[in-house]
Amino acid sequence: MSNNTNMEELKPRFANSCPLTPLGFLERASIVYGDSISVVYNDLSYTWSQTHTRCLRVASCIGSFLGVKKGQVVSVVAPNIPPMYELNFAVPMAGVILNNINTRLNAVTISVMLRHSESKLVFVDQLSVRLVLDAVSLFPKNTPTPLLVLITDESITDETSLTAVKDLDRFVCTYEELVEKGVVHSHRGVFVVTLDSLIDWGVPKQPVYLWTLPMFHANGWGYTWGTAAVGATNICLRRFDGQIIFNLIRRHRVTHMCAAPIVLNMLSNSPNAGPLPNPVHVMTGGAPPPAAVLLRTESLGFVISHGYGQGRS
């Protein structure tokens, strides 16, 4: 066989090449960890197999029924609840760009973000409906407005196959404090950041992860997709409250969580603070927590690690 023939056989093809995309983490989790619990919210829980199916159904709805085309932007305004987690997979599965929006922003800022990103569709949590309606009402006259979809279980439709993607396709658009920042990441970029976050923190297989970091904040530092890669159990909660957090840690024997320094300060001063049933690894980022806060939280059984804030990178 000639050398030219050998080189032809080495060209990228399905058997030896695939896109680098975090969407593969969910597909793998549905196979490897299919019967394991993926998401818990109050008394509701799903397995990884169920989460995969639910995401495929939402992806089908976005493309087939809501008319969003490849490369367009879909925004999400929601807290850390199961639909928010699922949309981090379902939106890019549909071949469109995900834009998670901070629920704490005012209507004026959200209006600017929706216009700047040219969002075609907005999934909105029931408690943020008025905020988003006010934001849309600020659009200039004759400016196209996005379709608003209330986040409910009834919005989930039929299953479809995962849309083929290239690893350099645009995956997610993020805005932080600076209006019109609009950082756009590719599938490949998010894949690399996610694996780097898991490796650097030393996250093991099947941890129990508590969502004390907003998923809209730098896309949960990559752990929205990272938890799927390791088959974690995602413990969701709508609001951050010391009593709720400690109750969830003890009830589910949480092993990992991310938290801003302000959350660590809240936990260390909570009247419900007390020795934890097991060590809880915490990744914090941005400004370093004060030494006194670190001392108090670590005395409770938290193991603190500090990472570079993705909002500044």
Secondary structure, 3 states (H helix, E strand, C coil): CCHHHHHHHCCCCCCCCCCCCCHHHHHHHHHHCCCCEEEEECCEEEEHHHHHHHHHHHHHHHHHHCCCCCCCEEEEECCECHHHHHHHHHHHHCCCEEEECCCCCCHHHHHHHHHHHCEEEEEECHHHHHHHHHHHHCCCCCCCCCEEEECCHHHCCCCCCCCCCCCCCEEEEECCCCCCCCEEEEHHHHHHHHHHHHHHHCCCCCCEEECCCCCCCHHHHCHHHHHHHCCCEEECECCCCHHHHHHHHHHHCCCEEECCHHHHHHHHCCCCCCCCCCCEEEEEECCCCCHHHHHHHHHHCEEEEEECCHHHC
